[in-house]
C-alpha cells in the first residue's frame, strides 16, 4: 500500500511526521465540474493524479469525483470527504444516487459532501481480472499440503490475470496512494482543511490521511475502526471471536423473538447440522449453483454484519436450506462473493495493505486450529480469514504492510465501535484510538457493522462532532436501537 515511500523515507517519517505533511499536492490539478446526467442536483467531475506518486511527472490515472453542495450555504461548515468502506465501496455512487439514505439532514445542510471513488474502484479505473477471485472448488481452509498448494496457485493465477487486465495501476492501488489522491482533490477544491467520514476500510484510509497530512484535517470520524498496526494473526483472532459472538447474539435474538423462523429451537445445533450436511453434499439452490459449507458460513457472516435488520432473513434462509433450497443464501452469495468488480478491487487492494504472516501450510494449519477452537459454530469464518488466505501466492508483495500507527498533530478525531460488530471488533476502535494522540471513542452497544445511520444516538453524536469538532464526553455509549 505504501508505494509512496522508500524504506529510508519511511524510517525518516517515523521521526519527522511533518515531512510528508509539508509536501504540497500537485500544483496543476483541477476538477472540471458538470451536472451529473441522471442527478442534476449533483456535480460530477474527474481529476488526474500520478499512477505512481513517487514519479509525479509520470503516467496519470483519472479519478471520478461527485460533489453535493451544502443545502444551507449560509451555515456551511466546509467540505466532507466520504468513504463507505470495502475496499471497493463506491463513494461516487453513494453521494450521487443515495445521498439521503447515506447522510443525515444535518450533514447535508452543513457540508459540501464529496465522494471519490479510490483508484482501482468503481468509476476510477476499476480493477479488472480475467479469473474469478473465488472458486468454489478451491478451499480457503486447506486440509492437506496439496490443497494448500492449489490455493496458493489459484491466488497467483488470479493476481496475474488482474495485472494483465488492469496494467501498471494494480501495483499502486494501496491506501497510501489513495490518501495522496484525496489530498490532491482537497487542493483542487481550494480547501485548506477537510472533514472526513470513513466507515470500515474507510477508517484505514482516514487514519492514513491523518498520518500523512495532520494539518489538513478539520474533523474526522472513523466508524467501524480497523487498526492497521495489528499483525494479521491478531486481526484474524479478534475477528474470529467477534463473528462467533455475533452468531451467539443472533441465536439469543431468536430465543426471545417469536417471529424468528427458528424460535423455540436450538439455533446453534440447527446451524451446525446444516453446515455438516453441506460438508457432505452442497445444499441445492433453485436456479443456481449449490452452496458449499464454506459458502454457507461466509454468507451467514454477511447476514450478521447486517443484523439486526437482517436477522430474520438469516433465520428464514437457514430454515429454507434445511428444507433443501438455499436460494436466499445463494442470492446473498451473488452479492458478496460473485460480483467481479467489488471482489477484484477488494482482493487487489488488501493484498498490498496486509501481510498475511503465513509462509507455509504448517503456519496456516496452526492458525486455523487456533481460530476453530475459538469459533465452534462459525469455524473461523471472518473477513480477515478470507484476506489471509486470499493473499497467499499473490504476485505483488504488500507494499504497505502493517506497522505501528502513530497519528499526532491533528485536531481531535472520533473513533466509533460497536459492541457486537462481527467485521471490526470494538477492541480495534479502542486500540486505534490509543495510537491517535488526540482522540475519543464512541461506543454503540448493538449488533451489526458500523454505527452511523444504524443508531439515531450514534448518528447524532457523529454529526455534532463533525460539525463542531467537539468530541462526545468520555465514556459515551449509545444503547442498542
C-alpha positions in Angstrom: 0.0 0.0 0.0 2.9 2.3 0.7 4.4 2.8 -2.7 4.9 6.5 -2.0 7.7 5.9 0.4 11.1 4.2 0.1 12.3 2.3 3.1 14.6 5.1 4.1 11.9 7.7 3.8 9.5 5.6 5.8 12.1 5.4 8.6 12.6 9.2 8.4 8.9 10.0 8.7 8.7 7.9 11.8 10.9 10.6 13.4 9.7 13.6 11.3 6.0 13.1 10.6 5.7 16.6 9.3 7.9 15.8 6.4 5.1 14.3 4.3 2.5 16.7 5.6 4.6 19.6 4.3 4.7 18.2 0.8 2.3 20.2 -1.5 -0.3 18.5 -3.6 0.2 18.8 -7.4 0.0 22.4 -8.3 -1.7 21.9 -11.6 -4.5 19.6 -10.6 -8.1 20.8 -11.2 -11.6 19.4 -11.4 -13.9 20.2 -14.3 -17.4 20.1 -12.9 -20.7 19.4 -14.7 -24.1 18.4 -13.7 -24.5 14.7 -13.3 -26.6 13.3 -16.1 -29.2 11.4 -14.0 -28.8 13.5 -10.8 -28.7 17.2 -11.9 -28.5 18.3 -8.2 -25.1 16.7 -8.0 -21.9 17.8 -9.7 -19.7 15.2 -11.4 -16.1 15.6 -12.3 -12.7 14.0 -12.8 -9.2 14.7 -11.7 -5.9 13.3 -13.0 -3.3 12.1 -10.5 0.0 10.2 -10.9 -0.2 6.4 -11.2 2.9 6.4 -9.0 3.2 9.2 -6.5 7.0 8.6 -6.4 7.1 9.7 -10.1 4.6 12.7 -10.2 5.6 13.6 -13.7 4.9 10.0 -15.0 1.7 8.4 -16.3 -1.6 9.6 -14.9 -4.8 7.9 -13.8 -8.2 9.5 -13.7 -10.4 9.6 -10.6 -14.2 10.1 -10.5 -15.5 12.7 -8.1 -19.0 13.8 -7.1 -20.0 16.8 -5.0 -23.3 17.7 -3.4 -23.2 21.3 -2.1 -24.5 22.2 1.3 -28.2 22.8 1.2 -27.8 25.8 3.6 -24.8 27.8 2.2 -25.0 30.3 4.9 -24.4 27.6 7.5 -21.8 25.8 5.6 -19.1 24.2 7.8 -16.8 23.1 5.0 -16.2 20.1 2.8 -16.7 16.5 3.9 -14.9 13.6 2.2 -16.7 10.2 2.5 -15.5 6.6 2.0 -18.1 3.8 2.6 -15.6 1.0 3.1 -14.8 -2.2 1.3 -12.2 -1.7 0.0 -14.1 -1.4 -3.2 -17.1 0.6 -1.9 -18.1 3.3 -4.4 -18.4 6.7 -2.8 -19.4 8.3 -6.1 -22.5 6.1 -6.2 -23.5 6.7 -2.6 -23.1 10.5 -2.8 -24.6 10.8 -6.3 -27.5 8.4 -6.1 -28.1 7.6 -2.4 -27.5 10.8 -0.6 -30.5 10.9 1.7 -30.1 7.2 2.6 -26.4 7.7 3.4 -26.2 11.1 5.2 -28.3 12.9 7.8 -30.1 16.1 7.1 -27.7 17.9 9.3 -24.6 16.8 7.4 -26.3 17.6 4.0 -27.2 21.1 5.3 -23.8 22.0 6.7 -21.3 20.4 4.3 -20.4 20.1 0.7 -20.2 16.3 0.6 -17.6 14.8 -1.8 -17.4 11.2 -2.9 -14.2 10.0 -4.5 -14.0 6.5 -6.0 -10.5 5.4 -5.0 -8.1 4.4 -7.7 -9.0 0.9 -8.9 -12.6 1.2 -7.6 -15.9 1.8 -9.4 -15.6 4.7 -11.8 -11.9 5.4 -11.1 -10.3 2.7 -13.3 -11.9 -0.3 -11.7 -9.6 -3.3 -11.3 -10.2 -5.9 -14.0 -9.3 -9.6 -13.6 -9.5 -12.4 -16.1 -10.3 -15.0 -13.4 -12.9 -15.0 -10.6 -11.4 -14.2 -7.2 -13.4 -17.0 -5.5 -13.6 -20.5 -7.0 -15.9 -22.9 -5.0 -13.5 -25.8 -6.0 -10.6 -24.1 -4.1 -10.9 -24.4 -0.3 -9.8 -21.5 1.8 -9.5 -24.0 4.6 -7.0 -26.5 3.1 -6.7 -29.8 4.9 -3.6 -31.1 3.1 -0.4 -29.6 1.7 -1.8 -30.4 -1.8 -4.9 -28.3 -1.1 -2.7 -25.5 0.2 -0.6 -25.6 -2.9 -3.8 -25.4 -5.0 -5.0 -22.4 -3.1 -1.6 -20.6 -3.5 -1.5 -21.4 -7.2 -5.1 -20.1 -7.7 -4.4 -16.8 -6.0 -1.2 -16.4 -8.1 -3.2 -17.0 -11.3 -5.9 -14.6 -10.2 -3.4 -11.9 -9.4 -1.6 -12.4 -12.7 -4.9 -12.1 -14.5 -5.6 -8.8 -12.7 -2.2 -7.5 -13.7 -2.9 -8.3 -17.3 -6.4 -6.8 -17.1 -5.6 -3.7 -15.1 -2.0 -2.9 -16.1 0.6 -0.9 -14.0 -2.1 0.7 -11.9 -2.6 -2.6 -10.0 0.8 -2.0 -8.3 -0.3 1.4 -7.0 -3.7 1.0 -5.5 -2.5 0.9 -1.9 -4.2 3.1 0.7 -1.2 5.5 1.0 -1.6 6.3 -2.7 -5.3 6.8 -2.2 -4.6 9.2 0.7 -2.3 11.2 -1.6 -5.1 11.3 -4.2 -7.6 12.6 -1.6 -5.2 15.4 -0.8 -4.9 16.3 -4.5 -8.7 16.6 -4.5 -8.6 18.8 -1.4 -6.1 21.1 -3.1 -8.1 21.1 -6.4 -11.2 22.2 -4.3 -9.2 25.1 -2.8 -9.8 23.8 0.7 -7.2 24.4 3.4 -8.7 21.6 5.6 -11.4 19.0 5.1 -13.6 16.9 7.3 -13.8 13.1 6.7 -16.3 10.3 7.4 -14.9 6.9 6.9 -16.6 3.5 7.5 -14.8 0.2 7.9 -11.9 0.2 5.4 -12.6 3.9 5.2 -11.1 4.2 8.7 -7.8 2.8 7.4 -7.9 5.4 4.7 -8.8 8.2 7.1 -6.1 7.2 9.5 -3.5 7.2 6.7 -4.7 10.6 5.6 -4.4 11.9 9.1 -0.9 10.4 9.5 0.4 12.0 6.3 -1.5 15.3 6.4 -2.4 16.0 10.0 -2.6 19.8 9.4 -5.2 19.3 6.7 -7.8 17.6 8.9 -10.7 19.7 10.2 -12.7 16.8 11.8 -12.5 13.1 11.2 -15.0 10.3 12.3 -13.8 6.7 11.9 -16.7 4.4 12.2 -16.1 0.6 12.4 -12.4 1.1 13.0 -9.6 -1.0 11.7 -6.2 -0.7 13.4 -3.7 -1.2 10.7 -1.0 -1.5 13.3 -2.1 -5.1 14.3 -0.5 -8.2 13.0 -2.6 -10.4 10.7 -2.7 -13.1 13.4 -4.2 -10.6 15.8 -6.7 -9.4 13.2 -7.8 -12.9 12.4 -8.1 -14.0 16.0 -10.1 -10.9 17.1 -12.4 -11.1 14.1 -13.0 -14.8 14.7 -14.1 -14.1 18.3 -16.3 -11.2 17.1 -18.0 -13.3 14.4 -18.8 -16.1 16.9 -20.1 -13.5 19.3 -22.4 -12.1 16.6 -23.7 -15.6 15.9 -24.5 -16.1 19.6 -26.3 -12.7 19.6 -28.3 -13.9 16.6 -29.2 -17.1 18.4 -30.2 -15.2 21.5 -32.4 -12.9 19.4 -34.2 -16.0 18.0 -34.7 -17.4 21.5 -36.6 -14.2 22.6 -38.3 -13.3 19.4 -41.4 -15.2 18.4 -41.3 -14.0 14.8 -37.8 -15.6 14.2 -38.3 -18.7 12.0 -36.0 -20.6 14.4 -37.8 -19.5 17.6 -38.1 -22.3 20.1 -35.3 -24.4 18.5 -31.6 -24.8 19.4 -30.2 -22.4 16.8 -26.6 -23.5 17.2 -27.5 -27.2 16.7 -29.7 -26.5 13.7 -26.9 -24.4 12.1 -24.2 -27.0 12.9 -26.3 -29.8 11.4 -26.9 -27.8 8.3 -23.3 -27.0 7.8 -22.3 -30.6 8.4 -24.8 -31.7 5.8 -23.3 -29.2 3.3 -19.9 -30.6 4.0 -21.1 -34.0 2.8 -23.2 -32.7 -0.1 -23.6 -29.0 -1.1 -27.2 -27.6 -0.5 -29.2 -27.1 -3.7 -30.0 -23.6 -4.8 -33.0 -23.3 -7.1 -31.8 -21.8 -10.4 -28.2 -21.6 -9.2 -25.0 -23.4 -8.0 -25.3 -25.5 -4.8 -24.0 -23.9 -1.6 -20.9 -25.4 -0.1 -20.3 -25.4 3.7 -17.7 -22.7 3.3 -20.1 -20.5 1.4 -22.9 -21.1 3.8 -20.7 -19.9 6.7 -19.4 -16.8 4.8 -22.9 -15.8 3.7 -24.1 -16.2 7.2 -21.3 -13.8 8.2 -22.5 -11.3 5.7 -26.0 -11.5 7.2 -24.5 -11.0 10.7 -22.8 -7.8 9.5 -26.3 -6.5 8.5 -28.1 -7.6 11.7 -30.3 -6.9 13.5 -32.1 -5.7 10.4 -31.4 -8.9 8.5 -31.5 -11.4 11.4 -35.0 -12.5 10.3 -33.7 -13.1 6.8 -30.8 -15.3 8.2 -33.2 -17.4 10.2 -35.6 -17.8 7.2 -32.6 -18.7 5.0 -31.5 -21.4 7.4 -35.0 -22.9 7.5 -35.3 -22.9 3.7 -31.9 -24.5 3.4 -32.9 -27.2 5.9 -35.8 -28.0 3.5 -33.4 -28.4 0.6 -33.2 -25.0 -1.1 -30.6 -22.5 -0.1 -31.9 -19.9 -2.6 -31.8 -17.0 -0.1 -28.2 -17.8 0.8 -27.5 -18.1 -3.0 -28.8 -14.6 -3.5 -26.6 -13.1 -0.9 -23.7 -15.1 -2.2 -24.1 -13.4 -5.6 -23.8 -10.0 -3.9 -21.0 -10.9 -1.6 -18.8 -13.3 -3.5 -19.7 -13.3 -7.2 -19.5 -9.6 -8.0 -16.3 -9.5 -10.1 -15.7 -5.7 -9.8 -16.0 -5.4 -6.0 -14.2 -8.7 -5.2 -11.4 -7.9 -7.6 -10.8 -4.4 -6.0 -11.1 -5.8 -2.5 -8.6 -8.5 -3.1 -6.1 -6.4 -5.0 -6.1 -3.5 -2.5 -5.9 -5.6 0.6 -3.0 -7.7 -0.7 -1.0 -4.5 -0.9 -2.1 -3.4 2.5 -1.9 -6.6 4.6 0.9 -9.1 5.1 -0.9 -12.4 5.9 2.1 -13.6 8.0 1.7 -17.1 6.6 4.8 -18.7 5.0 3.8 -22.4 4.8 1.0 -24.9 5.1 2.1 -25.6 8.6 1.7 -21.9 9.5 -1.9 -21.9 8.1 -2.9 -25.1 9.8 -1.7 -23.8 13.2 -3.7 -20.6 12.8 -6.8 -22.5 11.6 -6.6 -24.9 14.5 -6.5 -21.9 16.9 -9.3 -20.0 15.4 -11.6 -23.0 15.1 -11.2 -23.6 18.8 -12.5 -20.1 19.3 -15.4 -20.5 16.9 -17.4 -23.7 17.4 -20.3 -22.6 15.1 -18.7 -20.3 12.5 -15.5 -22.4 12.3 -13.1 -19.5 12.0 -15.1 -17.7 9.3 -14.3 -14.0 9.1 -13.5 -11.4 6.5 -9.9 -11.4 7.7 -9.5 -15.1 7.2 -10.6 -14.5 3.6 -8.0 -11.8 3.4 -5.3 -14.1 4.9 -5.9 -17.0 2.6 -6.7 -14.8 -0.5 -3.4 -13.1 -0.5 -1.3 -16.3 -0.2 0.6 -16.5 -3.5 -0.5 -13.0 -4.7 2.1 -12.0 -7.3 2.6 -8.5 -5.8 4.1 -8.3 -2.3 2.4 -6.0 0.2 3.8 -2.5 -0.2 2.1 -1.0 2.8 2.1 -3.9 5.4 1.0 -3.3 9.0 3.2 -1.0 11.0 2.6 0.8 14.3 0.1 3.6 13.9 1.2 6.9 15.2 -1.1 9.9 14.4 -0.5 13.3 16.0 -0.8 16.9 15.1 -4.5 16.6 14.2 -7.5 18.2 15.8 -9.5 15.7 18.0 -10.5 12.6 16.0 -13.6 10.5 16.8 -13.3 6.7 16.7 -16.5 4.7 16.7 -17.1 1.0 17.5 -20.0 -1.4 18.1 -20.0 -3.9 21.0 -21.2 -6.7 18.7 -19.6 -5.9 15.3 -18.5 -9.1 13.5 -16.3 -7.3 11.0 -14.5 -4.7 13.1 -14.4 -5.6 16.8 -14.8 -2.9 19.4 -11.3 -3.5 20.8 -10.0 -2.3 17.4 -11.6 1.1 18.0 -10.0 1.3 21.4 -6.7 0.2 20.0 -6.7 2.6 17.2 -7.8 5.5 19.4 -4.8 4.7 21.7 -2.5 5.4 18.8 -4.1 8.7 17.8 -2.7 11.3 20.2 -5.9 13.4 20.4 -9.0 11.2 20.0 -12.1 9.8 21.7 -14.1 6.6 21.4 -17.9 6.5 20.9 -19.5 3.1 21.6 -22.7 1.8 20.1 -24.0 -1.1 22.3 -25.6 -3.1 19.5 -25.2 -5.6 16.6 -24.1 -5.1 13.1 -21.2 -3.4 11.3 -20.7 0.3 11.8 -23.0 2.7 13.7 -23.7 5.7 11.5 -27.4 5.7 10.4 -27.9 2.5 12.3 -28.4 4.3 15.6 -30.0 7.7 16.0 -27.9 8.3 19.1 -24.6 7.4 17.4 -25.6 9.4 14.3 -26.4 12.4 16.4 -23.1 12.3 18.2 -21.1 11.8 15.0 -22.9 14.7 13.3 -22.4 17.1 16.1 -18.7 16.2 16.3 -18.2 16.6 12.5 -19.9 20.0 12.5 -18.5 21.4 15.8 -15.2 19.5 16.3 -16.2 18.7 19.9 -15.9 15.0 20.9 -18.6 13.3 22.9 -18.0 13.1 26.6 -15.5 10.4 27.6 -17.3 7.1 28.1 -20.3 7.9 26.0 -22.2 4.8 25.0 -25.3 4.7 22.8 -27.9 2.0 23.6 -28.9 -0.7 21.1 -31.6 0.6 18.7 
